[in-house]
Amino acid sequence: MSHKDKAKEFLKDISFASWQDEALWFVRSKRDIAVKEIKEWEELRKKADNIKAHTISRLEYYLEEFEENAKKNGMVIHYAKDALEHNKIVFDILKKYGVKKVVKSKSMLTEECRLNPFLEHKGIEVIDTDLGERIIQLRGEKPSHIVLPAIHLKKEQVGETFRKFLKTKDGNNDPTYLTKAAREHLREKFLSADAAITGVNFAISENGSFVVCTNEGNADMGTSLTNLHIACMGIEKIIPKVSHLGIFIRLLARSATGQAITTYTSHYIKPANHTKIHIVIVDNGRSKMLSKKEFVKSLQCIRCGACMNTCPVYRRSGGHSYPYVVPGPIGSLLGSSRDLKHNGDTVFASTLCGSCNNVCPVKIDITHQLLSYRKEYVDKGYLSLTKVKILNIATFVLSHPALTKIVFKILKIILPLLPKSLNLWGKGRELPNFAKKSFREIYKESQNEKF
């Protein structure tokens, strides 16, 4: 199904769609309040943009420096060219240490690589320990948001899921009760695990350390209770210096959830006694993006989700309407970079209003890239013939001012009379009343001359 068709399914329950819209806008509003408390916010964004752009331009150097310093710290480094190699490396490490049970904190990279089903097929139990991730894991769903993976669910749906899998009381949907039940369930998983898998928010080449940010402490619990820690990171997660970290930490949580800082910001520098840390550094198409000057900036993303919380299309169509594992505006870019033919229709799921650009903490030019991918999508012949014909007609009309005037006068009369079933543009929205006079007519009267 296309994004349009999946969004149509989502919008069948308009009250639920409105609830999600309000929930996401609430998070966006919290972000705005947090941002206003920082006078130097725009300066921080500019610095983060410059640091990321510089690092990506010299990525090979910083990856080698990170590897050298991480090895000095006693960590083991692996490189994976794609998702399959990443999964095989992780499995081989687990097999080497005889691991049968794994606790995993939130990691969009492992979602991208589909690590869970790969390991489960090999007989390894994988438990997602982020509460939202655990809920959707029990339900057999993918995340609908990169920070709020279960934002598409109401507490009643969570209560029913826990009743089915955790044997909670039927009809008890109290958030505190459900959270306690989840803690009891996950505590046993933590205590019986043989290894922990985490993502990486930032990897610092200067000293070979990395940082994991969570609000629940689940990453810390997993890595503290097991002797084996596997950290999975994309090649773009590198930053050069420890002094740069503060800039990104101040930007990340405020942009994501409106917090001053994530509850747990954990630095991993070297393995504790009798423990092992393995870092799997993954390409999986990122080098391909490096070769495209117009799209390379999307690699600067720090996965805050701010563009999703503000996007009017994402908020009203739901994260599961997007085919790629990362939804929303940034997901449209990342998905298109992987497979334009199958993911590229989402580049049209945008009003190009620019709100995503305004909230992006690292100043990614999302709307410009969406527009560029639209051109590439059309040039490669992926757009439906019907839409191509419509665009060709529109191009012809708008290229002839006299014809444009006539067409708009006709539409002014016809559109209000059309039933919604025949008016594709008006199906999901109320059309505003047409102005009595067009801008041209008003301008002509004010200038008292032909226009």
C-alpha positions as CSV (number, residue, x, y, z in Angstrom):
1,M,0.0,0.0,0.0
2,S,1.1,3.5,-0.7
3,H,1.5,6.2,1.9
4,K,-1.7,7.8,0.7
5,D,-3.7,4.5,1.1
6,K,-2.3,3.8,4.5
7,A,-3.0,7.4,5.7
8,K,-6.6,7.0,4.4
9,E,-6.9,3.9,6.6
10,F,-5.5,5.8,9.6
11,L,-7.9,8.7,9.1
12,K,-11.0,6.4,9.1
13,D,-11.0,6.9,12.9
14,I,-10.9,10.7,12.8
15,S,-11.2,11.1,16.6
16,F,-8.1,8.9,17.1
17,A,-6.2,10.8,14.4
18,S,-7.1,14.1,16.1
19,W,-6.0,12.8,19.4
20,Q,-2.6,11.8,18.0
21,D,-2.3,15.2,16.3
22,E,-2.9,16.9,19.6
23,A,-0.5,14.6,21.5
24,L,2.4,15.3,19.0
25,W,1.7,19.1,19.0
26,F,1.8,19.0,22.8
27,V,5.4,17.6,22.5
28,R,6.2,20.3,19.9
29,S,4.9,23.0,22.2
30,K,7.1,21.7,25.1
31,R,10.0,22.0,22.7
32,D,9.2,25.6,22.0
33,I,9.1,26.5,25.7
34,A,12.4,24.7,26.3
35,V,14.0,26.5,23.4
36,K,13.0,29.9,24.5
37,E,14.9,29.4,27.8
38,I,18.2,29.3,25.8
39,K,19.2,32.7,24.5
40,E,22.0,31.2,22.4
41,W,19.8,28.5,20.8
42,E,20.4,29.6,17.2
43,E,24.1,29.8,17.9
44,L,24.0,26.3,19.2
45,R,22.2,25.1,16.1
46,K,24.7,26.8,13.8
47,K,27.7,25.3,15.7
48,A,26.1,21.8,15.6
49,D,25.5,22.2,11.9
50,N,29.1,23.2,11.3
51,I,30.5,20.4,13.4
52,K,28.4,17.8,11.7
53,A,29.2,19.1,8.2
54,H,32.9,19.2,9.0
55,T,32.9,15.7,10.4
56,I,31.0,14.2,7.5
57,S,33.4,15.8,5.1
58,R,36.3,14.1,6.9
59,L,34.5,11.0,8.0
60,E,37.2,8.5,7.2
61,Y,39.8,10.3,9.3
62,Y,37.5,10.6,12.3
63,L,36.3,7.0,12.1
64,E,40.0,5.8,12.1
65,E,40.8,8.1,15.0
66,F,37.8,6.8,16.9
67,E,38.7,3.2,16.2
68,E,42.3,3.7,17.3
69,N,41.3,5.4,20.6
70,A,38.5,2.9,21.4
71,K,40.9,0.0,21.0
72,K,43.3,1.7,23.3
73,N,40.5,1.8,25.8
74,G,40.0,-1.9,25.5
75,M,36.9,-2.0,23.2
76,V,36.6,-4.2,20.2
77,I,35.7,-2.6,16.9
78,H,33.8,-4.2,14.0
79,Y,32.8,-2.7,10.6
80,A,29.7,-3.8,8.7
81,K,29.0,-2.8,5.1
82,D,25.2,-3.5,5.3
83,A,22.4,-4.7,7.5
84,L,23.1,-8.4,6.9
85,E,26.7,-8.1,7.8
86,H,25.8,-6.1,10.9
87,N,23.4,-8.8,12.0
88,K,25.9,-11.6,11.4
89,I,28.6,-9.8,13.3
90,V,26.3,-9.3,16.3
91,F,25.2,-13.0,16.2
92,D,28.8,-14.2,16.0
93,I,29.7,-12.2,19.0
94,L,26.7,-13.5,21.0
95,K,27.5,-17.1,19.8
96,K,31.2,-16.7,20.9
97,Y,30.1,-15.9,24.5
98,G,27.3,-18.5,24.6
99,V,24.6,-15.8,24.9
100,K,21.0,-17.0,24.7
101,K,19.1,-14.0,26.2
102,V,19.7,-10.3,25.3
103,V,18.2,-7.1,26.6
104,K,18.2,-4.3,24.1
105,S,17.7,-0.6,24.6
106,K,16.2,1.7,21.9
107,S,18.2,1.7,18.7
108,M,16.8,2.8,15.3
109,L,19.9,1.3,13.6
110,T,19.0,-2.2,14.9
111,E,15.4,-1.5,13.7
112,E,16.8,-0.5,10.3
113,C,18.8,-3.7,10.1
114,R,15.9,-5.9,11.4
115,L,18.2,-7.3,14.1
116,N,15.5,-8.7,16.3
117,P,13.9,-11.2,13.9
118,F,17.4,-12.2,12.7
119,L,18.5,-13.1,16.2
120,E,15.2,-14.7,17.1
121,H,15.5,-16.9,14.0
122,K,18.9,-18.1,15.4
123,G,17.3,-19.1,18.7
124,I,18.3,-16.0,20.8
125,E,15.7,-14.3,22.9
126,V,15.7,-10.5,22.4
127,I,13.8,-8.2,24.8
128,D,13.4,-4.5,24.0
129,T,13.6,-2.8,27.4
130,D,12.5,0.7,26.4
131,L,8.8,0.7,27.6
132,G,7.4,2.0,24.3
133,E,9.6,-0.5,22.3
134,R,8.5,-3.3,24.6
135,I,4.8,-2.5,24.1
136,I,5.1,-2.6,20.3
137,Q,7.4,-5.7,20.4
138,L,4.6,-7.5,22.3
139,R,2.1,-6.3,19.7
140,G,4.3,-7.3,16.8
141,E,4.4,-3.7,15.4
142,K,7.1,-1.4,14.2
143,P,7.8,2.0,15.9
144,S,5.6,4.8,14.7
145,H,8.0,7.5,16.0
146,I,11.7,7.4,16.6
147,V,11.5,8.9,20.1
148,L,7.9,7.9,21.1
149,P,7.6,4.5,19.4
150,A,4.2,3.8,20.9
151,I,2.6,7.2,20.4
152,H,0.0,5.6,18.1
153,L,-1.5,3.7,21.1
154,K,-3.9,4.9,23.8
155,K,-3.6,3.6,27.4
156,E,-6.6,1.4,26.8
157,Q,-4.8,-0.4,24.0
158,V,-1.7,-0.7,26.2
159,G,-3.9,-2.1,29.0
160,E,-5.3,-4.7,26.7
161,T,-1.8,-5.7,25.4
162,F,-0.5,-6.1,29.0
163,R,-3.6,-8.1,30.0
164,K,-2.9,-10.5,27.1
165,F,0.9,-10.8,27.6
166,L,1.6,-9.8,31.2
167,K,-1.7,-11.0,32.8
168,T,-2.6,-7.6,34.2
169,K,-6.1,-7.0,35.4
170,D,-8.8,-6.8,32.7
171,G,-9.9,-3.2,32.3
172,N,-7.3,-1.6,34.5
173,N,-5.7,1.0,32.3
174,D,-4.2,3.2,34.9
175,P,-0.8,4.3,33.7
176,T,0.9,3.9,37.1
177,Y,-0.4,0.4,37.4
178,L,0.6,-0.6,33.9
179,T,4.1,0.9,34.4
180,K,4.6,-1.1,37.6
181,A,3.6,-4.2,35.8
182,A,6.1,-3.5,33.0
183,R,8.8,-2.9,35.6
184,E,8.2,-6.3,37.3
185,H,8.1,-8.0,33.9
186,L,11.3,-6.3,32.7
187,R,13.2,-6.7,36.0
188,E,13.2,-10.5,35.5
189,K,14.4,-10.1,31.9
190,F,17.3,-7.8,33.1
191,L,18.4,-10.3,35.8
192,S,18.4,-13.3,33.5
193,A,20.1,-11.7,30.5
194,D,23.5,-12.7,29.2
195,A,24.2,-9.6,27.1
196,A,23.0,-6.1,26.5
197,I,22.7,-4.3,23.1
198,T,22.5,-0.5,22.8
199,G,22.5,2.1,20.2
200,V,24.9,5.0,20.1
201,N,23.8,8.6,20.2
202,F,27.3,10.1,19.9
203,A,30.8,8.6,19.4
204,I,33.7,10.9,20.2
205,S,36.8,10.3,18.1
206,E,39.1,12.3,20.3
207,N,39.0,9.8,23.2
208,G,37.2,6.7,21.7
209,S,34.2,6.9,24.0
210,F,30.5,6.9,23.1
211,V,27.3,8.2,24.7
212,V,23.9,6.6,25.1
213,C,20.9,8.8,26.0
214,T,17.7,7.4,27.6
215,N,14.9,8.6,29.9
216,E,14.3,5.2,31.6
217,G,17.8,4.0,32.5
218,N,17.2,0.7,30.7
219,A,20.4,0.9,28.8
220,D,22.4,1.4,32.0
221,M,20.5,-1.4,33.7
222,G,21.3,-3.8,30.9
223,T,25.0,-2.9,30.5
224,S,25.5,-3.0,34.3
225,L,24.0,-6.4,34.9
226,T,25.6,-8.2,32.0
227,N,29.3,-8.8,31.2
228,L,28.9,-8.2,27.4
229,H,27.8,-4.9,25.8
230,I,27.3,-4.6,22.1
231,A,26.9,-1.1,20.8
232,C,25.6,-0.6,17.3
233,M,26.2,2.7,15.5
234,G,26.0,4.2,12.1
235,I,29.1,5.8,10.7
236,E,27.5,9.3,10.9
237,K,27.3,9.2,14.8
238,I,30.9,10.5,15.1
239,I,31.8,13.9,16.6
240,P,35.4,15.0,16.8
241,K,35.9,16.4,20.4
242,V,34.6,15.9,23.9
243,S,34.0,19.7,24.0
244,H,31.5,19.3,21.2
245,L,29.3,16.9,23.2
246,G,27.7,19.6,25.3
247,I,26.4,21.4,22.3
248,F,24.5,18.3,21.1
249,I,23.3,17.2,24.5
250,R,21.7,20.6,25.0
251,L,20.1,20.4,21.6
252,L,18.9,16.8,21.6
253,A,16.5,16.5,24.6
254,R,15.0,20.0,24.1
255,S,14.3,19.2,20.5
256,A,12.9,15.7,21.2
257,T,10.8,16.0,24.3
258,G,11.2,19.6,25.7
259,Q,13.5,18.4,28.5
260,A,16.7,20.3,29.5
261,I,18.6,17.0,29.3
262,T,17.8,13.3,29.0
263,T,17.4,11.6,32.4
264,Y,20.3,9.4,31.7
265,T,23.3,10.5,29.6
266,S,25.7,7.7,29.9
267,H,29.4,7.8,28.8
268,Y,31.1,4.5,28.0
269,I,34.9,4.9,27.9
270,K,36.3,1.5,28.7
271,P,35.0,-1.9,29.8
272,A,34.8,-2.6,33.5
273,N,36.8,-5.5,34.9
274,H,35.7,-8.9,33.5
275,T,33.4,-7.3,31.0
276,K,33.6,-6.7,27.2
277,I,32.4,-3.9,25.0
278,H,32.1,-4.5,21.2
279,I,31.2,-1.7,18.9
280,V,29.7,-2.5,15.5
281,I,30.1,0.5,13.1
282,V,27.6,0.2,10.2
283,D,27.5,1.8,6.7
284,N,24.3,0.3,5.2
285,G,23.9,2.8,2.4
286,R,25.4,5.8,4.2
287,S,28.4,6.0,1.9
288,K,26.1,6.2,-1.0
289,M,24.5,9.3,0.6
290,L,28.0,10.8,1.1
291,S,28.4,10.7,-2.7
292,K,25.3,12.9,-3.3
293,K,26.2,16.4,-2.5
294,E,22.5,17.5,-2.6
295,F,21.4,14.9,0.0
296,V,24.5,14.4,2.2
297,K,23.2,16.8,4.9
298,S,20.5,14.4,6.0
299,L,23.3,12.4,7.5
300,Q,23.6,15.1,10.2
301,C,20.3,13.9,11.8
302,I,20.7,13.2,15.5
303,R,17.3,11.4,15.7
304,C,15.4,13.8,17.9
305,G,12.1,13.5,16.1
306,A,11.3,17.2,16.2
307,C,10.5,17.3,12.5
308,M,7.8,14.6,13.1
309,N,6.2,16.5,16.0
310,T,5.8,19.6,13.9
311,C,4.9,18.1,10.5
312,P,1.2,18.6,9.7
313,V,1.2,15.6,7.4
314,Y,2.9,13.1,9.8
315,R,0.7,14.2,12.7
316,R,-2.4,13.5,10.7
317,S,-1.4,10.4,8.9
318,G,0.4,8.3,11.6
319,G,3.9,6.8,11.6
320,H,2.8,3.5,10.2
321,S,1.7,5.1,7.0
322,Y,5.4,5.5,6.1
323,P,7.1,2.4,4.5
324,Y,10.6,3.1,5.9
325,V,11.5,2.3,9.5
326,V,12.1,6.0,10.2
327,P,8.8,7.9,9.4
328,G,8.1,11.6,9.0
329,P,10.0,14.2,7.0
330,I,13.5,12.9,7.8
331,G,12.3,9.3,7.2
332,S,11.1,10.4,3.7
333,L,14.7,11.5,3.0
334,L,16.5,8.5,4.5
335,G,14.0,6.0,3.0
336,S,14.4,7.5,-0.4
337,S,18.1,7.4,-0.2
338,R,17.8,3.6,0.4
339,D,15.1,2.8,-2.2
340,L,13.6,5.6,-4.1
341,K,11.2,3.4,-6.0
342,H,9.5,1.8,-3.0
343,N,9.9,4.7,-0.4
344,G,9.9,7.7,-2.7
345,D,6.2,8.4,-2.7
346,T,6.5,9.8,0.8
347,V,8.5,12.8,-0.5
348,F,5.2,14.0,-1.7
349,A,3.7,13.6,1.8
350,S,4.7,17.2,2.7
351,T,3.3,20.6,2.4
352,L,6.9,22.0,2.1
353,C,5.8,24.5,4.8
354,G,9.4,24.5,6.2
355,S,8.4,23.9,9.8
356,C,10.7,20.9,9.9
357,N,13.6,23.1,8.8
358,N,12.9,25.6,11.6
359,V,12.9,23.0,14.4
360,C,15.8,20.8,13.2
361,P,18.6,21.2,15.8
362,V,21.3,20.6,13.2
363,K,19.7,22.7,10.4
364,I,19.0,20.0,7.8
365,D,17.4,21.6,4.7
366,I,14.6,19.0,4.7
367,T,12.2,20.7,2.4
368,H,14.8,21.4,-0.2
369,Q,15.9,17.8,-0.2
370,L,12.2,16.6,-0.4
371,L,11.8,18.8,-3.5
372,S,14.9,17.4,-5.0
373,Y,13.9,13.9,-4.4
374,R,10.5,14.7,-6.0
375,K,12.3,15.7,-9.2
376,E,14.4,12.5,-9.1
377,Y,11.3,10.4,-8.5
378,V,9.6,11.9,-11.5
379,D,12.7,11.8,-13.7
380,K,13.1,8.1,-13.1
381,G,9.5,7.4,-14.2
382,Y,8.2,6.3,-10.8
383,L,5.3,8.7,-10.6
384,S,1.9,7.4,-11.8
385,L,0.9,8.2,-15.4
386,T,-2.3,10.0,-14.1
387,K,-0.3,12.3,-11.9
388,V,2.2,13.0,-14.7
389,K,-0.6,14.0,-17.0
390,I,-2.2,16.3,-14.3
391,L,1.2,18.0,-13.7
392,N,1.8,18.4,-17.4
393,I,-1.6,20.1,-17.8
394,A,-1.0,22.3,-14.7
395,T,2.4,23.3,-16.1
396,F,0.9,24.3,-19.4
397,V,-1.9,26.3,-17.8
398,L,0.4,28.1,-15.4
399,S,2.8,28.9,-18.2
400,H,0.2,31.0,-20.0
401,P,-1.1,33.9,-17.8
402,A,-4.2,34.5,-19.9
403,L,-5.3,30.9,-19.7
404,T,-4.5,30.8,-16.0
405,K,-6.9,33.7,-15.4
406,I,-9.7,31.9,-17.3
407,V,-9.2,28.6,-15.5
408,F,-9.2,30.2,-12.1
409,K,-12.4,32.0,-12.8
410,I,-14.0,28.8,-13.9
411,L,-12.7,26.9,-10.8
412,K,-14.1,29.7,-8.6
413,I,-17.6,28.9,-9.9
414,I,-17.3,25.1,-10.2
415,L,-15.3,24.0,-7.1
416,P,-17.9,25.1,-4.4
417,L,-20.6,23.2,-6.3
418,L,-18.7,19.9,-6.6
419,P,-19.6,17.2,-4.1
420,K,-16.6,16.0,-2.0
421,S,-16.6,12.6,-3.7
422,L,-15.6,14.4,-7.0
423,N,-13.3,16.9,-5.4
424,L,-10.1,15.1,-4.5
425,W,-8.5,18.1,-2.9
426,G,-11.6,18.7,-0.7
427,K,-12.0,15.1,0.6
428,G,-10.0,15.6,3.7
429,R,-10.4,19.3,4.3
430,E,-12.8,22.2,4.2
431,L,-12.1,24.5,1.3
432,P,-12.0,28.2,2.2
433,N,-14.4,30.6,0.6
434,F,-13.0,32.2,-2.5
435,A,-12.3,35.9,-2.3
436,K,-14.8,38.1,-4.1
437,K,-11.9,39.7,-6.0
438,S,-8.6,38.2,-7.0
439,F,-5.2,39.8,-6.2
440,R,-4.9,40.8,-9.9
441,E,-8.3,42.6,-9.9
442,I,-7.4,44.4,-6.7
443,Y,-4.0,45.4,-8.0
444,K,-5.5,46.5,-11.3
445,E,-8.0,48.8,-9.5
446,S,-5.2,50.2,-7.2
447,Q,-2.9,51.0,-10.2
448,N,-5.7,52.0,-12.5
449,E,-4.1,50.3,-15.4
450,K,-4.1,47.0,-17.2
451,F,-2.3,44.1,-15.5
